[in-house]
Each structure stands twice: as C-alpha cells, then as structure tokens.
Amino acid sequence: MRTMLSKIQNEYCISVSNLKKQYGKNIAYAVNDITFNVEYGTVFGFLGPNGAGKTTTLRILTTLLRPSYGSIYVFGKDLTKNQLEIKKRIGVVSQNPSFETNLTVERALDLYGMLWGLNKKIRKEKINEILNTFDLESLRNVKNDELSIGQRRRVQVAREFIHEMDLLFLDEPTVGLDPSARRLLLDYIKNQVKMGLTVFFTTHIMEEAEYLCDKIAIIDRGKITAFDTPTGLKQKHGKGAKTIELTFKDILGKSFIQLLNTTISKKQDSDNSNSYIDLNGTHTVTITVNNAEEIISDVLKLVYENGLEIESISINRPSLEEVFLSIVNNDDLRNKQSNDGERTTKC
C-alpha cells in the first residue's frame, strides 16, 4: 500500500488527500475532506462561489496555512516537511494587490529578481523579456503608485515570471485587466505550460477556465462536488440541456413572451424537464431546455401563429458557466432540502 501511495505521489505535481481545515472548534470546516491530483504540465482549474473554500485551499498549498487534517504532496514531497525546498520551485500571484509604491516598474522587477537570488546580468535579461512580453515597455520608468489598477495587476503577474519555477498558483490573476491584456496573459500561460509549467488556477470567469484549463474541480461549501475536463463537465452535468436562441425581425411583446413561457412550462410538466427563458434585448430570446429538439416544433408553431418572422435560429449545448451554476444551485437545493428535513424531524 505504501509503495503504491509513493508511486502516486511522485506521479502528480500536487497530490491532496482528505484535506480538512477548521479555523476553530465548533466552526464548520472551511475545507471538508477534499481529495484531488494535479498532473505535471497542465492547468488545473479550481472553481467555486465566494466562500466555497478556494482561497483556504490555495493558502494551504502555498504554505501560508497549516491543514487541520490530511496529506499534501508537491513534487512528490510532503508539503509540511519540505516547505522551504518546495517554495523555491513555486510562484504565487494572489488576489490581493501587491506593489512597491515608490519604485518604478523596472526597479521593482529588479528588486524581485534580487530576492530570488538572480545575478545582475540575468535580472537585466529577464526584465527586458518580461517588459516586452507583457506590453510594459512604455511603463518601465513609471512608479507603481502612478499606474492604473489594471497596469498594477499586469506588473504583479508579470514579475512572478522573473524567476524559474515548476508550479505557479494564480488566484484570479485577470481581475482588473482589459480584454486585450487578459488574452495576452492567458496565451502566455498556455505557452509556458507547453514548456512544462504546471498551473493551479482560480477564476470566476468561466470563459477563462474553459479556454485555459485541462481539468477542473468545482468546490462548494468546502467539498469538491464535480471534477473533470471542461468538456466532461458539460457532458456529465449539462443534463442534456441545450440553448435555443431565436432572433426576430420585430420587437417582441410581453404577450408573446408569456405565451412562450406557458407553452414551454406545459412541455416541462409533461416531460419532467427543466427550462428557463431569457429575453436578450428586444429582438432575441434564449430558451434553455433539456428537450430542445422536441420543443423547437412547438416554439416554431407559436411563432407562426403570432405572425412573427425569425431572422436566425441556433441550438447550442450549455456553456461551462451554465453547468457551473447548475452544479452550485443543485448543491444549494440539496442542502436546503437536507436542512428542511432535519427541522421537520426535530419538530
């Protein structure tokens, strides 16, 4: 058993088993018995709503907190016994802003390189590379406290790449970045991963997770409730739901939307399927249903009967965001039903 466990721990960049964290007696576990593995050279997405346990887990993995229970191996080594050795091989970009107020961007990067023990020549080469890669050349001589929030965030992320590392923790790294800077960062991370970097990534932007992550774990109320590839999550937890998007030539009236709701609700009751409708603007309606192919004929019949003309129609599978919301909302519903059941029993 020990031989097999050792093999698994060396196979993965991060191996977490039965991790728990409690901040005090009689307080619910912030992280409650979670287990997962992160493969080398991949991006591992760790997603969840606020207060789910993401930051606590990340702080434990980066040695800022001690676990209450469980085992953690990084690079095949016990994290609690090899902190200094492991910390030399990791990088961390936290949610919290971090910058050297009175230093220029170049000087701050140089100081960061010195802290990592890089000699002057290597620091200079790295700084020039980073300034160019992250489009910061024009800000080289600007003080950090004169930068915009987005610019400071770019510098905060960029400086982490001044030293060599095998594992990078990114805690919502794109907060404050404009779309161009966000894509530049995500593409750069992708390239680094191709070169062997492993990334532990948290975000609230599902498009980022789908674009970047090889595997995703969803944590809610301290427990991992889903784990798979982005495609696998959509297949497993999309529950067959698809989105019908209809764009009309005319502005849609409230009466037609009500008829549409009634029609789909009847179909929902008869087929025991979930559905909801969103009115996007004045000409487009989005219908999310489990039985899209069956319900589309009823929708088109209703459109014809009301003399409306359709400009375009498309049927799409659920997005990762829709799947994420479905998983989290279902967990909330199960917890509510469980609590209601406990109250009923006590009564």
N, C-alpha and C positions, 0 to 999 in steps of 0.2 A: 504493500500500500504506500509506504514512504517513497519507494523508488518511483512509482507511478506519479505521485504528487510532485516529486522533484522534477520529473520529466515535463509535466505540465507547466510548472513554474518557470522553467527555462525556455519553454516554447513560446510563451507570451511576453510581451513587453510589460504589461500590467496584468496581474492575476489577483483578484479580490475575492475573498471567500467569507461569507457570513458576517459581513461588516455591520457593526452597530455603533451608533453614537448617541449618548444621552447626556444632556448638559447638567442634569441634577436629578436627585431622587424624586419620585412621584411626578416626573415630567415625561411626556411621551417621547419616544425615540425620534430624533431628527432624521436619522438613517436607521432603518429597521431590517437587519438581516439580508443585505443585498450581496449578490454574487455575480461577477462578470469577468470576462477576459478581454484584453485588447491585444490584437496581433501586431507584430512589428510591421512598420512601413505602411500603416493605414491611418485613416482619420476616424476616430471613434466619437460619435455624437452622443452627448449626454443631455437629454432634453426633459423639461418638466415645467409646470407652472411655478409661480413665485412661492417660496416656502416649501417646495417639494423635497428638498434635501440636496440639491445640486451643489450649492456653494459649500455646504458642510463636507460633502464627499470630496470635493476638489481641495479643500483646505487640509483634509486628512492626507490625501495623496501627495500633496506638496509639503508635507511635514509641519504645517502650521498648527495642526490639532492632533491630539492622540486619540485613537479609536477607543471605544469602551469595550469592544469585543470584536473578534475576527482576525483574519490574517491578510496581509497585503505583501505581495512580492512585485518588485520593479526590477527589470533586467535580471530576473531570476534570483534576486536577493531580498531578504526580509527587510522591509522598509524601516521597521522600528529599531533594527540592529545596525543598519548601514546607511543612516541618514546622510552623513557627510559625503560618502562616496557617491550616493545616488544624486544628491543635489548638484554635484559637479557636472552631471550629464543631462540636466533638465533645464528648461526655460519656462517662465511663468509670466503671462500677461493677465492681470486681474481686472475685475470690473472697475475698481476704484481708480480715479485719475492719479497719475504719478509722474511728476516732472520737477526738474530743478529750476526754480523760479528765476534766478538771476543769471543763469548760464545760457549762452547761445546754444542752438541745436547742435552745432559741431562740437562745442566744448563738452556738452552733456554726454554726447555719444563717446567722446574720447575718455571722459571720466568713467563711464560704464565699462569701456574696454579695459581700463586700468584695473578696475575692481575684479575683472575676470583674469587678470594676470597676463594680458596680451602686451607684447613689446611695441614700441613706438611705430616701427615700420608696418607691422601687421595691422595695428589700430588705424593707421592712415589709409591703408588699402581697403580695409573693411568699411570705414566711414564713407569713403568715396563711393564704394559699391552700394551701400545702403541708401545714401542720399539720392543716387541715380535711380535705384530700383523702386523706391517709394515716392519718387517725384518730390523730393525735399530739397533739391539743389538750391532753389531760389530762397529757401529759408535757412540756409547754412549759418548765416551770421545774425539771425533774428533770435532775440531772447525768448525763452519758453513762455514767460508770462505775457508776451505780446502776441502770442499765437491764438487762433480761434480754437474752440473746443475740439473741432474735428482735426485740426492740424496737430494739436497736442496728442490726440489719440493716435494719430499716424506715427508720430515720433515715439510714443510709448510702445507701440507694437514693433516698429522698425528696430529700435535699439536692442530688442531681445535677440535679433539675428546677428549681433556683432560677435557673439561667441559661438563656438561649435557646440551642438547639443544633439542628443539622440531622441529626446522626448520633449514635446512642447505642450504646455497647458494653456489653452486660450479660453478665457471666461468672457463671453460676449465681446469679442475684440472689435466688432464693427460698429458698436454704439457711437453715434456722433459722426460717422463717416458718410460722405455723399456717395451716390451710386457708383460713380467712377472709381473713387478710392476703395470702395468696398470690393468691387470686382477685381481691381488690381491686387488687393491683399489676398483674396480667395485664390486667384490664379497663381500667385507666388507661393502660397502654401501648398497648392497642388503640385507644383514643380518640385518643391522641397521634399514632399512625400515620395515622389518618384525617385528621388535620390537617397531614400532610406529613412527620412524623418518620420517619427510616429507622433500623432497629434490627438490630444484629448480636448474636445471642442464642445462648448456650451453656447447656445444661442436661443433667442425667442423668435428668430426669423426662419420659418420653415423652408423657404426657398434656398437659404444658405445651407441648411442641413442636407437638403436633397441634392444640391449641387456638389457638396464637398465630401459628405460622409460615406464611408464604406459600410459601417454598421452603426445602428442607433439603438440606444437604450432609453426608454421613457420611464422616468421616476415620478411617483406621485405619493404624497403623504409618507415619504421615507421608504417606499417599496418600489422595486422595478416591476412595472406592470406590462411591459412589452419590450421585446428585443429582437431585432432582425435587420436586414438591409432595408433601405428606403422602399425598394420595390416589394420586398417581402412583407413589410408592414402594411402597405397599401392592399396587397392581395389578401392578407390574413384578416385585417381589421377594417377594411373598407366595407365589409359585409355586402359586397356586391353592389354597393351604391354607386350610381353614376349621375352626372350632372347634365341636364338638358338645358342648353342656352338658346333662347329664341330672341331674335332681333326683328322688330316690327317696323313697317314704314310709318305707321301712325302712332301718336301718343296713346298709351294705354290708360283706360279709365278705371276707376275704382271698382265699378260694377263687373268688369271683365275679370279683374284680379280676384274678386270674391267668388265668381263662378269657377274660376280655375282652382281656387282653394277647395271649393266644395267638391268638384269633380275628383281631385286628387285625394281628398280625405275619404271619399266613398271607396275609392280604389284601395286606399291604405287599409281601411277597415276590413274589406273583403279578402285582401291578400296578406294581411298581417305584416305590412311593410312600413318602414319609416320614411318620412318625406318632409321636405320643407321648401318654401318658395322665397326667393329674394327678388325684389324689384330693383334693378340696377339702372338708375336714371329714369327716363320716361319712356324709352323705347325697347328696353331689354329686360327680359325676365329669366331668372335662373331657377330651375327646378331640380332638386336633388332627391332621387328616389332609388329604391332597390330594384325595381322592375321597370327600368327605363324603356326597354323595347316594347313592353306590353302597354305602358301608359301613353306612349307617344301618339298612338292612333286616337285615343280619347281626346288628347290635347289638340291634335290637328282638326278633329271633328268640331270641337268647341270653337276653334279659330275660324273655321269655315262658316259655322252657324252665326257668328257675330260679324261677318263681313270684313274681317281683318286680313291684311296681307303681310306675309313673312318675308323679310329680306334675307335672313340667313338662319340656319339651324345647325347645332352641333351637339354631339353626345360625348362627354368626356368622363374618364374614370376619376375617382376622388383624388384630390391633392393630398400631399403629406400633411398640410395644415388641417384639412378636414378630418383626416384619420387621427391626428393628434388630439383634436377636440373631441372626437368620438370616444377615444380611449379614456381621456381625462374625465369627460362628462359621465361616461358609464361608471367609472370608479366612484365619482361623487354620488351617483344614484344608488349604487350598491351600498356605499357607506351610510347613506341616508336611510335606506330600507333596513339595514342592519341595526342602526340606532333606533329606528321606529319600532323594530321588532323587540329590541331589548326593553324599551319603555313599556310596550304592551305587556310583555312578560312580567315586568315588575308590578304593573298595575293589577 
